[in-house]
Amino acid sequence: MDLKKTRQKAEIPVPQVLQKELRHVLKPASTSLQKEFPHTYSTPEVRFIEGARERKAQRVGVLFSGGPAAGGHNVIAGLHEGLPKGSILVGFLMGSAGLIENKSRVLSSEEIAAYRNLGGFDQIGTGRTKIETPEQFASSLQTVLHHQLDGLVVIGGDDSNTNAALLADYFIAHNCSTIVVGVPKTIDGDLKNQEIEQSFGFDTACKMYANTIGSLMSDLLSSKKLYFFVKLMGRSASHVTLECALQTHPNLALIAEEIREKKQTLTAVVDQIVDMIVKRASQGKNYGILLIPEGIIEFLHGFDPSTLEKEMKLERDPHGNIQVSKIETERFLIQQVEMALKKRGDYKGTFSPQPIFLGYEARSTYPSLFDSAYCYALGRTAALLVEAGITGVMSVVQWLDRPVAEWQIGGIPLVSMIHHETRKGILKPVIAKALVDLKGAPFRAFETLRAQWIDKDDYRNPGPIQLFGPDEIAWSRTKTLSLSS
């Protein structure tokens, strides 16, 4: 069986609400950001109810921004198929750079079908160019005017959707009627709030990582001689680490937000790891596995991550973020643990560490069935928002813990998610990253279980992502989504 062809032709389930004729209704909203967003600070929430509406062909642009996340091509498919008959969809190449430089191509039905249900952002490419200079904003405006776009859909994370919010306000200020709609993408899981239950790509990435972690656990039980230090993607948030811990039950999982809350130093974290190793050695277990969020360095009390940044000659990304994925935190912690173990007189075991980074391999894999359907619904909703003519909103799909048929849709103001944050020494309006809620149900569940994982091999192997089979397996949700509902 050719899996690629099978996935391309596979039917995507659609929420019942999207199978009806819909019209939009508005819910007034406002923020205190009138100074930064004078034209969009009072953008309303958008909901859809059953009802007739006048439809006409649209010209819509779309771009990917930031790192890939499984399901992105289905957003384009949903957007294309959700627009009125005769509409034109223009794909901007290599992210925001394509918008600035006016590099694009019209996306045909045949081309879109060829990428349906497949991973990656390779249909039109992506990039991390940030639109921030007056010249870049002016060029973006000229591009949408050149293409006579009714709408522009930005598929990206928190920084990318901050760009979308700024573009929406800029276009209005310059008498441009192009509607800007955002779509919540990031495997990190940090683009979420009461309205955005989960960003797309998170489900697939966590399931893929958990499968690998489960396989490593089976290896441990087979050889009983290694310590796996597994660093996981997530940038500044520990959502991926928390989800994988709930799925696999490692001996130890570090949650960066908890470390910050408790003001733990590097020494305290290393001592925690060493205590676990010593306790297991006392039972004759010189093996184990611990999960490390990639952003942990930024959360250590009294530790300046810029010291490692300079030491490793790292550059910051275009948004001013330290590229924590390039800091080999897992190797750094191994070195610290080795030094600490030598000072421990109560340690009689052996320590054979193995650093592992689980990162890029989960960004462009085939999307899970959940992400396939979720992304398609996000695209269809984005099409409705463009037609509604409300700019500066984000496409949202809700009730994600329920069957697809019951999912609900809407749009929320991008400005409602924005706060002020210091970037490159300057206070700027940006969409806030959602960190792990230490009072939330997912962390509380983890907190009640983790003590028994330290010295017991309560390992779980969830297995690979299933694209066929019983619904309870193929359509399973992440633990954090299920616990939060």
C-alpha positions as CSV (number, residue, x, y, z in Angstrom):
1,M,0.0,0.0,0.0
2,D,1.3,3.5,-0.9
3,L,0.6,5.5,2.3
4,K,1.1,8.8,0.6
5,K,-1.5,8.2,-2.0
6,T,-3.9,6.7,0.6
7,R,-3.5,9.8,2.8
8,Q,-4.0,12.2,-0.2
9,K,-7.3,10.6,-1.0
10,A,-8.5,10.1,2.5
11,E,-11.7,11.8,3.4
12,I,-11.4,14.5,6.1
13,P,-14.4,14.6,8.5
14,V,-16.0,18.0,8.8
15,P,-17.8,19.6,11.8
16,Q,-21.6,19.6,11.3
17,V,-21.6,23.4,11.6
18,L,-19.5,23.7,8.5
19,Q,-21.9,21.7,6.5
20,K,-24.6,24.4,6.9
21,E,-25.1,27.7,5.3
22,L,-23.8,30.2,7.8
23,R,-23.9,33.9,8.5
24,H,-21.7,35.7,11.1
25,V,-22.7,37.6,14.2
26,L,-20.5,39.9,16.3
27,K,-19.8,40.1,20.0
28,P,-18.4,43.5,21.0
29,A,-14.9,43.5,22.5
30,S,-12.3,46.0,23.4
31,T,-8.7,46.2,24.8
32,S,-6.6,48.9,26.3
33,L,-4.3,48.9,23.3
34,Q,-5.8,51.9,21.5
35,K,-2.4,53.6,21.2
36,E,-0.6,50.7,19.5
37,F,-3.7,49.5,17.5
38,P,-5.8,52.6,17.0
39,H,-7.9,50.9,14.2
40,T,-8.4,47.4,15.6
41,Y,-8.3,47.7,19.4
42,S,-12.1,47.2,19.5
43,T,-12.2,44.3,17.0
44,P,-15.2,42.1,17.9
45,E,-15.4,38.4,18.4
46,V,-17.0,36.6,15.5
47,R,-19.5,33.7,15.8
48,F,-21.5,31.9,13.1
49,I,-25.1,30.9,13.1
50,E,-27.2,29.1,10.5
51,G,-28.6,31.6,7.9
52,A,-28.4,32.7,4.4
53,R,-25.7,35.2,3.2
54,E,-24.7,36.7,-0.1
55,R,-21.5,35.2,-1.5
56,K,-19.1,36.4,-4.1
57,A,-15.7,35.2,-5.3
58,Q,-12.7,36.3,-3.3
59,R,-9.0,36.8,-3.9
60,V,-7.1,35.6,-0.9
61,G,-3.4,35.3,0.0
62,V,-2.0,32.7,2.4
63,L,1.5,32.2,3.9
64,F,3.2,30.0,6.4
65,S,5.4,31.6,9.1
66,G,7.8,30.1,11.5
67,G,8.7,26.4,11.9
68,P,6.5,23.7,10.3
69,A,3.8,21.9,12.2
70,A,1.9,18.8,11.0
71,G,-1.3,19.7,9.3
72,G,-0.5,23.0,7.7
73,H,-1.3,21.8,4.2
74,N,-4.8,21.0,5.3
75,V,-5.3,24.6,6.4
76,I,-4.7,25.6,2.8
77,A,-7.1,22.8,1.6
78,G,-9.8,24.0,4.0
79,L,-9.3,27.6,3.1
80,H,-9.4,26.8,-0.7
81,E,-12.5,24.6,-0.4
82,G,-14.3,27.0,2.0
83,L,-14.1,30.0,-0.3
84,P,-16.9,30.8,-2.8
85,K,-16.8,29.3,-6.3
86,G,-14.5,31.2,-8.6
87,S,-12.2,32.4,-5.8
88,I,-8.4,32.8,-6.3
89,L,-5.9,31.6,-3.7
90,V,-2.4,33.1,-3.9
91,G,0.4,31.4,-2.0
92,F,3.2,33.6,-0.8
93,L,6.5,31.8,-1.0
94,M,8.9,31.2,2.0
95,G,6.8,33.0,4.6
96,S,6.6,36.7,5.2
97,A,9.6,37.3,2.9
98,G,7.3,36.2,0.0
99,L,4.8,38.9,1.1
100,I,7.4,41.6,1.4
101,E,9.2,40.7,-1.8
102,N,5.9,39.8,-3.7
103,K,7.0,36.3,-4.5
104,S,4.0,34.1,-5.0
105,R,2.0,31.8,-7.2
106,V,-1.7,31.0,-7.6
107,L,-2.5,27.6,-6.0
108,S,-4.6,25.3,-8.2
109,S,-7.1,22.7,-7.0
110,E,-4.8,19.9,-8.4
111,E,-1.8,21.2,-6.5
112,I,-3.6,21.6,-3.2
113,A,-5.0,18.0,-3.6
114,A,-1.5,16.7,-4.0
115,Y,-0.5,18.0,-0.5
116,R,-3.7,17.1,1.3
117,N,-3.2,15.2,4.6
118,L,0.6,15.3,4.2
119,G,3.2,16.8,6.5
120,G,5.5,19.8,6.1
121,F,5.1,23.3,4.7
122,D,6.8,22.5,1.5
123,Q,3.9,23.4,-0.8
124,I,4.8,27.1,-0.5
125,G,7.6,27.0,2.0
126,T,8.0,29.0,5.3
127,G,10.4,31.4,6.9
128,R,11.1,33.5,10.0
129,T,11.3,36.9,8.5
130,K,9.6,39.4,10.8
131,I,7.7,42.4,9.4
132,E,8.9,45.3,11.5
133,T,10.5,48.1,9.5
134,P,8.4,50.8,7.8
135,E,9.8,49.6,4.5
136,Q,8.6,46.1,5.1
137,F,5.1,47.2,6.1
138,A,5.0,49.4,3.0
139,S,6.1,46.6,0.7
140,S,3.5,44.2,2.3
141,L,0.8,46.8,1.6
142,Q,1.9,47.2,-2.0
143,T,1.9,43.4,-2.5
144,V,-1.7,42.9,-1.3
145,L,-2.8,45.9,-3.4
146,H,-1.0,44.5,-6.4
147,H,-2.9,41.2,-6.1
148,Q,-6.1,43.0,-5.2
149,L,-6.5,40.7,-2.2
150,D,-9.8,40.6,-0.3
151,G,-8.0,38.6,2.5
152,L,-4.6,37.5,3.8
153,V,-4.4,34.4,6.0
154,V,-1.3,34.1,8.2
155,I,-0.6,30.6,9.5
156,G,1.8,30.8,12.4
157,G,2.6,31.0,16.1
158,D,2.5,33.9,18.6
159,D,5.1,36.1,16.9
160,S,3.7,35.5,13.4
161,N,0.2,36.3,14.6
162,T,1.5,39.5,16.3
163,N,2.7,40.4,12.8
164,A,-0.8,39.6,11.5
165,A,-2.3,42.0,14.1
166,L,0.1,44.8,13.2
167,L,-0.6,44.3,9.5
168,A,-4.4,44.4,10.0
169,D,-4.1,47.8,11.8
170,Y,-1.6,49.1,9.2
171,F,-3.8,48.2,6.3
172,I,-6.7,50.1,7.7
173,A,-4.5,53.1,8.5
174,H,-3.5,53.1,4.8
175,N,-7.1,52.7,3.4
176,C,-6.5,49.1,2.4
177,S,-9.5,46.8,2.7
178,T,-7.6,43.5,2.8
179,I,-8.8,41.4,5.7
180,V,-6.1,39.8,7.8
181,V,-6.9,36.4,9.5
182,G,-4.6,34.4,11.7
183,V,-4.4,30.6,12.2
184,P,-2.9,29.1,15.5
185,K,0.1,27.0,14.6
186,T,2.9,25.7,16.9
187,I,4.0,22.3,18.1
188,D,5.2,24.1,21.3
189,G,1.6,24.4,22.5
190,D,2.1,27.9,23.9
191,L,-0.5,29.6,21.6
192,K,-3.6,28.8,23.7
193,N,-6.1,30.5,25.9
194,Q,-9.8,30.1,26.9
195,E,-10.8,30.3,23.2
196,I,-7.8,28.5,21.6
197,E,-7.9,25.1,23.2
198,Q,-4.8,23.8,21.4
199,S,-2.6,24.9,18.5
200,F,-2.3,22.7,15.5
201,G,0.7,20.4,15.2
202,F,0.9,19.8,19.0
203,D,-1.1,16.6,18.9
204,T,1.0,15.1,16.2
205,A,4.4,16.2,17.7
206,C,3.6,15.0,21.2
207,K,2.4,11.6,19.9
208,M,5.5,11.2,17.8
209,Y,7.8,12.1,20.7
210,A,6.0,9.9,23.1
211,N,6.4,7.0,20.8
212,T,10.1,7.5,20.6
213,I,10.3,7.9,24.4
214,G,8.3,4.7,24.9
215,S,10.8,2.9,22.6
216,L,13.7,4.3,24.6
217,M,12.0,2.9,27.7
218,S,11.8,-0.5,26.2
219,D,15.5,-0.3,25.4
220,L,16.2,0.6,29.0
221,L,14.3,-2.4,30.3
222,S,16.2,-4.6,27.8
223,S,19.8,-3.4,28.6
224,K,19.4,-1.9,32.1
225,K,22.5,0.2,31.8
226,L,21.8,3.7,30.4
227,Y,20.4,7.0,31.5
228,F,18.6,8.9,28.7
229,F,18.6,12.7,29.0
230,V,15.9,13.6,26.5
231,K,15.5,17.3,25.6
232,L,12.2,18.1,24.0
233,M,11.1,21.1,21.9
234,G,8.9,23.7,23.4
235,R,11.0,26.9,23.4
236,S,9.9,28.8,26.5
237,A,7.0,26.5,27.6
238,S,6.9,23.0,28.9
239,H,3.6,21.8,27.4
240,V,5.3,19.2,25.2
241,T,7.3,17.8,28.1
242,L,4.2,17.7,30.3
243,E,2.2,15.9,27.7
244,C,4.9,13.4,27.0
245,A,5.4,12.7,30.7
246,L,1.7,12.0,31.1
247,Q,1.8,9.7,28.1
248,T,5.0,7.8,29.0
249,H,5.7,8.1,32.8
250,P,9.5,8.8,32.8
251,N,11.5,8.6,36.0
252,L,11.8,12.4,36.1
253,A,10.3,15.2,34.0
254,L,11.5,18.8,34.6
255,I,8.8,21.5,34.2
256,A,10.5,24.8,33.6
257,E,7.5,26.8,34.9
258,E,7.6,25.0,38.2
259,I,11.4,25.6,38.4
260,R,10.7,29.3,38.0
261,E,7.8,29.3,40.5
262,K,10.0,27.6,43.1
263,K,13.0,29.8,42.2
264,Q,15.2,26.7,41.8
265,T,18.9,27.2,41.0
266,L,20.9,25.1,38.6
267,T,22.4,23.4,41.7
268,A,18.9,22.5,43.0
269,V,17.9,21.0,39.7
270,V,21.1,19.0,39.4
271,D,20.6,17.8,43.0
272,Q,17.1,16.6,42.2
273,I,18.4,14.6,39.3
274,V,21.3,13.2,41.4
275,D,18.9,12.2,44.2
276,M,16.8,10.2,41.7
277,I,19.9,8.5,40.3
278,V,21.2,7.6,43.8
279,K,17.8,6.3,44.9
280,R,17.5,4.0,41.9
281,A,21.1,2.8,42.3
282,S,20.3,1.7,45.9
283,Q,17.8,-0.7,44.3
284,G,20.3,-1.9,41.8
285,K,18.9,0.2,38.9
286,N,21.6,2.0,37.1
287,Y,19.4,3.2,34.3
288,G,16.5,5.6,33.8
289,I,15.1,8.4,31.7
290,L,14.3,12.0,32.3
291,L,12.6,14.6,30.1
292,I,14.0,18.1,29.8
293,P,12.1,21.1,28.2
294,E,14.4,23.0,25.8
295,G,13.6,26.3,27.5
296,I,14.6,25.2,31.0
297,I,17.8,27.3,31.0
298,E,15.8,30.5,30.8
299,F,13.9,29.6,34.0
300,L,16.7,28.7,36.4
301,H,16.9,31.2,39.3
302,G,20.1,33.2,39.2
303,F,21.3,31.7,35.9
304,D,22.0,33.9,32.9
305,P,21.4,31.9,29.7
306,S,23.3,34.6,27.8
307,T,26.5,33.1,29.3
308,L,25.9,29.9,27.3
309,E,24.7,32.0,24.3
310,K,28.1,33.7,24.1
311,E,30.0,30.5,24.9
312,M,28.3,28.7,22.1
313,K,28.3,31.7,19.7
314,L,24.5,31.5,19.3
315,E,22.5,34.2,17.4
316,R,19.0,35.3,18.4
317,D,16.2,34.7,16.0
318,P,14.5,37.6,14.1
319,H,12.0,38.0,16.9
320,G,14.8,38.5,19.5
321,N,14.4,35.0,21.1
322,I,17.4,33.0,22.3
323,Q,17.5,30.0,20.1
324,V,17.3,27.5,23.0
325,S,17.0,24.6,20.7
326,K,20.6,25.2,19.8
327,I,21.8,25.1,23.4
328,E,22.7,21.5,24.2
329,T,21.0,21.6,27.6
330,E,20.9,17.8,27.8
331,R,24.7,17.6,27.5
332,F,25.2,20.5,29.9
333,L,23.1,18.9,32.5
334,I,24.9,15.6,32.1
335,Q,28.2,17.4,32.8
336,Q,26.8,19.0,35.9
337,V,25.3,15.7,37.1
338,E,28.6,13.8,36.6
339,M,30.5,16.4,38.7
340,A,27.8,16.3,41.4
341,L,27.9,12.4,41.5
342,K,31.6,12.5,42.1
343,K,31.0,14.5,45.3
344,R,28.3,12.2,46.6
345,G,29.7,9.7,49.1
346,D,26.4,7.7,49.1
347,Y,26.6,6.8,45.4
348,K,27.8,3.3,44.7
349,G,26.3,2.7,41.2
350,T,27.4,3.3,37.6
351,F,26.3,6.2,35.4
352,S,26.2,5.9,31.7
353,P,24.4,8.9,30.3
354,Q,23.1,9.3,26.7
355,P,21.9,12.7,25.5
356,I,19.0,12.8,23.0
357,F,17.2,15.8,21.4
358,L,13.7,15.2,20.1
359,G,12.9,18.1,17.9
360,Y,12.7,18.7,14.2
361,E,11.6,15.1,13.3
362,A,8.1,15.8,14.6
363,R,7.4,19.1,12.8
364,S,6.8,17.8,9.2
365,T,5.6,14.3,9.7
366,Y,2.2,13.1,8.4
367,P,-0.4,14.7,10.7
368,S,-2.5,12.6,13.1
369,L,-6.1,12.2,12.2
370,F,-7.0,14.8,14.8
371,D,-4.6,17.4,13.3
372,S,-5.7,16.5,9.8
373,A,-9.4,17.3,10.7
374,Y,-8.5,20.2,13.0
375,C,-6.4,22.0,10.4
376,Y,-9.0,21.5,7.6
377,A,-11.7,23.0,9.9
378,L,-9.4,26.0,10.8
379,G,-8.9,26.6,7.1
380,R,-12.6,26.5,6.4
381,T,-13.3,28.9,9.3
382,A,-10.6,31.3,8.0
383,A,-12.4,31.4,4.7
384,L,-15.7,32.3,6.5
385,L,-13.9,35.1,8.4
386,V,-12.5,36.6,5.2
387,E,-16.0,36.6,3.8
388,A,-17.3,38.2,7.0
389,G,-15.0,41.1,6.4
390,I,-13.7,41.4,10.0
391,T,-10.0,42.0,10.0
392,G,-7.5,41.2,12.8
393,V,-9.1,38.0,14.0
394,M,-7.9,34.5,14.5
395,S,-9.6,31.4,13.3
396,V,-10.7,29.1,16.2
397,V,-12.2,25.7,16.4
398,Q,-13.5,24.6,19.8
399,W,-14.9,21.6,21.7
400,L,-11.9,19.7,20.4
401,D,-12.3,16.9,23.1
402,R,-15.6,15.9,21.5
403,P,-16.2,14.1,18.2
404,V,-15.4,16.2,15.1
405,A,-19.0,16.5,14.2
406,E,-19.7,18.5,17.4
407,W,-16.8,21.0,17.0
408,Q,-17.7,24.7,17.0
409,I,-16.1,27.6,15.1
410,G,-15.5,31.3,15.4
411,G,-13.0,34.1,15.4
412,I,-11.3,36.0,18.2
413,P,-9.6,39.4,18.1
414,L,-5.8,39.1,17.7
415,V,-5.4,42.2,19.9
416,S,-7.2,40.4,22.8
417,M,-4.1,38.1,23.2
418,I,-1.5,40.9,23.1
419,H,0.5,42.2,26.1
420,H,3.7,44.2,26.4
421,E,7.1,42.4,26.4
422,T,10.7,43.5,26.3
423,R,12.3,42.6,23.0
424,K,15.9,43.6,22.2
425,G,15.6,46.1,25.1
426,I,12.4,47.7,23.8
427,L,8.9,47.2,25.2
428,K,6.8,45.9,22.4
429,P,3.2,44.6,22.0
430,V,3.3,40.9,21.3
431,I,1.0,37.9,21.7
432,A,1.6,36.4,25.1
433,K,3.0,32.9,25.2
434,A,0.8,30.6,27.3
435,L,3.0,28.7,29.8
436,V,2.1,25.6,31.7
437,D,-0.5,26.5,34.3
438,L,0.7,25.0,37.6
439,K,-2.8,25.2,39.0
440,G,-4.3,23.5,35.9
441,A,-5.7,20.0,35.8
442,P,-2.9,18.6,33.6
443,F,-0.1,19.7,35.9
444,R,-2.0,18.6,39.0
445,A,-2.4,15.1,37.5
446,F,1.3,15.0,36.7
447,E,2.1,16.1,40.3
448,T,0.1,13.3,41.8
449,L,1.8,10.6,39.7
450,R,5.5,11.6,39.4
451,A,6.6,10.5,42.9
452,Q,6.0,6.9,42.1
453,W,7.8,7.2,38.7
454,I,11.2,8.0,40.4
455,D,12.2,4.5,41.5
456,K,9.5,2.4,39.8
457,D,9.7,1.4,36.1
458,D,6.1,2.5,35.4
459,Y,7.0,3.1,31.8
460,R,4.3,3.4,29.1
461,N,4.8,3.0,25.4
462,P,1.9,4.6,23.5
463,G,3.2,3.3,20.2
464,P,3.2,5.1,16.8
465,I,0.6,7.5,15.5
466,Q,-2.3,5.4,14.1
467,L,-3.9,6.6,10.8
468,F,-6.3,3.6,10.7
469,G,-8.1,1.5,13.2
470,P,-10.5,1.9,16.1
471,D,-11.6,5.5,16.9
472,E,-10.3,5.3,20.5
473,I,-6.8,4.7,19.2
474,A,-6.7,6.5,15.9
475,W,-8.7,9.5,17.1
476,S,-7.2,9.8,20.6
477,R,-6.6,13.3,22.0
478,T,-3.6,14.5,24.0
479,K,-3.8,14.0,27.7
480,T,-3.5,17.7,28.4
481,L,-6.5,18.5,26.2
482,S,-8.6,15.8,27.7
483,L,-7.7,16.8,31.3
484,S,-8.4,20.5,30.6
485,S,-11.9,19.9,29.2
